[in-house]
Amino acid sequence: MTKRLFAPVAALLLVLVASTVVLAQDLNTRYGKISIVAYDRNGNLIMDDGTKTNYKRIQYLLNDKLIHEEVDESVAKPVPELVRVFQQSQSDAVLVLTDTGETTGTGAIRFIDVTDAGAKLSNVFADCKGEPRYSRKGDVIRVFFKEAKPLKVATYSNGYIR
């Protein structure tokens, strides 16, 4: 009896897991959970990457409290993606990658600086192409984009990208 129930139950669980859509992106830092949530023009959660939505209200959250909100009315542009957390001496830096949705494959990055006092977004570093590569020395993070010609290097320190 147990063997006959196992297969249908396992199949049902697999279907449920496969059909579950992530409503928000989350990354844990030492100071709490960073999330990105996007809504369409009617206030409905965007259930996919947002490329089919021509209006996106994007919220950056720390522990479910609003850090920053922006509106993006670009067609075929996905919602920004949380990539990685870098622990620094006084804060955690969360790398955010934004695809411009253009056929050229370019994007932009920014960081979310997270401390006990809260979180803030850095400036945007644009015209990035390809997968980011990282190097770090102390509290300075360098993000390389080797596919960009000429080579693009974003240097992040003290909440600012140069």
N, C-alpha and C positions, 0 to 999 in steps of 0.2 A: 504494500500500500504506500509506504513512504517513498519508494522509488518512482511510483507512478505519479505522485504529487510533486516530486522534486522538479521534473522537467517543465511542467506547465508554470509552476511558481517561479522558477529561474527565468523562463522566457518572459513572463510578465514583468519581473523586476528589471530585466534587461531593456525591455521596451520603455518602461517608466524612466529609467536612468537616461536612456538615449534621447527621449523626448523632452527631458527637463531642460529648460532654457535658463541660462544665467541672466538674472535681471540686473546685476551690478557686478563690476569688477572689484575685487578686494585684494589688498595686500596688507599683511600685518607688519607693524613697526614696533619698536620698543615703547612707543608712546600711544599706541592704539591702532585701529584699523582705518586705512585709507581706502576710499571707494570712489568710483566714478559711476554715476547714474545718468541716463539720458531719457528725455521725454519728448514726445511729438507735440505738434501744435495744439492738440486737444487735451494735453496733460496725461496721455497714456504712456506707460513705460515703453521704451523701444526694446523689443524683445530679441533683436539680433544685433548685428554690428552697425546698423544705422545707415548703410549705403543706399537703401531705397527710400529713405526719409529726407525730404527737402528742408525740414525745419527740425532742429534739435536744440532743446534746452539742456545743456550739460551742467551737471552739478558735481563738484569735487567736495567730498565729505571726509571729515575726521571723526571717527566714532559716531557716525550718523548725524553729525552737525555740519552745517554748510560752511565751507571755507571760501568757495568762489563759485559763481555761476556765470555762464556765458551762453550766448545764442549763436548757433551756426546754421546758416540757411543755404549751405552748399549742397547741391545734389551730388550723390554718389561719393560723399566723403564719410568715412567711417568715424565712429566715436573714438576719442583718444583711448590709448591702451596703457595700463600700468605695466611696466616692464620689470623693474627690479628695485630692491631696497639696498642702499648702501649705508651701513652704520658708520657714523662719524663720531668724533669725540663729544660734541655737544648736541648733536641732532642726528636724525636719520634723513637721508636724501632719497626720495622716491623718483625714479626716472619715468617720465611719461612720454610716449611716442605717439605722434599724430601723423596719419597718412593724409596727404592733401587730396587724395582721390583722383589725381591727374594720371594720365597714361605715362607720364615721364617717370613715375615711381618715386617722386620726391616726397619728403615729409618734413616734420619739424619735431624738436624735442623741447622739453622744459622739465624742471624738477619741482617737487613739492618738498619743502624743508619742514620737518616735523620735530617739535620739541615739546617739553612739558607745558609750555605756555600756549601751544596751538600749532597751526600750520599756515604756510603761505606759499604761493606759487612764484617761481622765478620768472624771468623774462623768457621769451621764446627764441630758440636758435633754429633758423629756417634753412631751407635748401639742402636737407640731408637726403642722401640716396643710399639705399641698401640696408643691410642689417647692421645695427650698432655693435661696436666692439668697445671694451672698457679697459681702462688702466687707472690705477689709483695710487697716490702717494700721500699719506697722511689724510688730510681732509680735502685734498684736491682730487677731483674726478675728471678724467678726460674720456670723452666719447668720440670714437673715430668712425668715419663713414668712408670706407675704402673705395666704394663704387662711385663716389662723387669725384668729378674731375673739375678742378684740382681737388686733392684730398681735403676733406672737411674735418676739423677737429674742434669740438666744443669743450671748453674748460670751465668746470663748475667749482666755485668755492664761495663760502660766505653768502649763500642764497642767490648768487648771480652767475649767469653764463656769459663768458667772453669768447 
